[in-house]
């Protein structure tokens, strides 16, 4: 029997746990791959189509495929070997973006083919991607879960801070280079995932389904699927988190895509566009540092409420000016609180979630929270030629303001205490 990965007792022991180091390496390699290709996809989509709307729909079609598949992916990863699923997801990413690299090198890539590959890769990632986050809870203790999430937020900020301009620079050298680098990162993720020691608990659904008929397996899957969604939807706090997060994510992603597409259409250099994202992730790295300091002792509710208000106020300059430096600074500052919100609010939710439901609850929260933002790229690409840059920004800021009102009016969210009191705080 494989040895169980014991939860860590202190933040410093996270790095002394072989399973955590292997998991972190695999997850980081995947994050690097995503960062390197994120801007490059929009750039090549615009280059192939010559349209901001088409480039916007490229991102939205991929996001929709990911969210649809994620609806069922959470249940699937709770029933199967999560380590194996992480490896399969890495292999799929290697195949997809290696294929894009080959087609670009041969001069055979077209917009429909790029769209198909992006949608296929996102669908696989939506179905299997929850396995990585679901495995984390079995590697670290509930008390250290907020700190582990803070480390992830800082890691993501650092990766994206460099990844976006590097991806833009690689694209300016030759369009296939960022996709080749992405494929290599997925290969690294797959190799690193091999070193993750499995938790002692095998997937419940896999045990139950083994040796039974397809009908029995499907019935069991449907039962687990409905159980996960019912667990989340019966809790008013989670419903409020879903709605407010959906609006906030739509607004902030709409701003990001609107800025990116506007700069592309006005002929700004790809590397300069990449530095807009660098500014965002410098701010998020600072936010992750703050989250790490606050994760153990800050009252979650008041900090989250203040963060939602801060995002709306910080984004207001985007409505009045499209000057490069105004956009760079305001866009970055608006994103500073996101690591804090994720570490504290989501840390509380997942710390209160049973281990064997991590995948399902991850999906039942993330899919509703991301369902609107899947359309943010298409919305930004369509609003820009219709109403112009400033009204596009105003629409997205107004949506974020609504999300802040929802958070402020829901008392159970406003009163979530610090992590030391979570054991005695119900998830209503």
BELURBEL-V357700 format. One line per field, one symbol per residue. phi: phi as a letter, one per 30 degrees, with the letter a starting at -180 (. if undefined). psi: psi as a letter, one per 30 degrees, with the letter a starting at -180 (. if undefined). burial: b if it has 24 or more other C-alpha atoms within 12 Angstrom, else e. A space follows every 10 residues. Layout:
phi->???
psi->???
burial->???
//
This chain:
phi->.dddddddcb dddedccedd dddddddddd ddedddcedd ddddddddci bddddddddd ddddeddddd ecddddddcb dddddddddd dddedddddd edddddicdc eddeeddddd dddddddcee dddddeddcc dddcdddddd dddddddddd ecdddddddd dddaeddddd dddddddddd dddedddddd dddedddddd icdddddddd ddddeddddd edddcddddd dddddddddd dddddddddd dddddcidde dddeddddee dddddddddd dddcedbddd edddddddde eddddeeddc acdedddedd ddddcedddd ddddddeddd dcceedcedd deddcddddc ddddcddddd dddeddbjdd dddddddddd dddddddddc deddcddddd cdeccdcd
psi->kkkkjkklfl effefgjeee eeeeeeeeee eeeeeefeee eeeeeeeeeg keeeeefeee eeeeeeeeef efeeeefffl jeeeeeeeee eeeeeefeee eeeeefggkl eeeeeeeeee eeeeeeefef eeeefeffel leefeeeeee eeeeeeeeef eeeeeeeeee efekffefee eeeeeeeeee eefefkkklf jlkeeeeefk glleeeeeee eeeeeeeeee eeffjeeeee eeeeeeeeee eeeeeeeeee eeeefggkke eeeefeeeee feeeeeeeee eeefeffkje eeeeeeeeee eeeffeffff kgkeeeeeee eeeffefeee eeeeeeeeef fgkkeggeee eeefeeeeff eeffgeeeee feeefeflee eeeeeeeeee eeeeeeeffj eeefgkalef geegjlj.
burial->eeeebbbbee beebeebbbb bbbbbbbbbb bbbbbbbbbb bbbbbbbbee bbbbbbbbbb bbbbbbbbbb bbbbbbbbbb bbbbbbbbbb bbbbbbbbbb beebeeeebe beebbebbbb bbbbbbbbbb bbbbbbbbbb bbbbbbbbbb bbbbbbbbbb bbbbbbbbbb beeebbbbbb bbbbbbbbbb bbbbbbbbbe bbbbbbeeee eeeeeeeeeb beebbeebbe bbbebebbbb bbbbbbbbbb bbbbbbbbbb bbbbbeeeeb bbbbbbbbbb bbbbbbbbbb bbebbbebbb bbbbbebbbb bbbbbbbbbe bbebeebbbb bbbbbbbbbb bbbbbbbbbb bbbebbbbbb bbbbbbbbbb bbbbbbbbbb bbbbeeebbb bbbbbbbbbb bbbbbbbbeb ebbbbbbbbe ebeeeebe
//
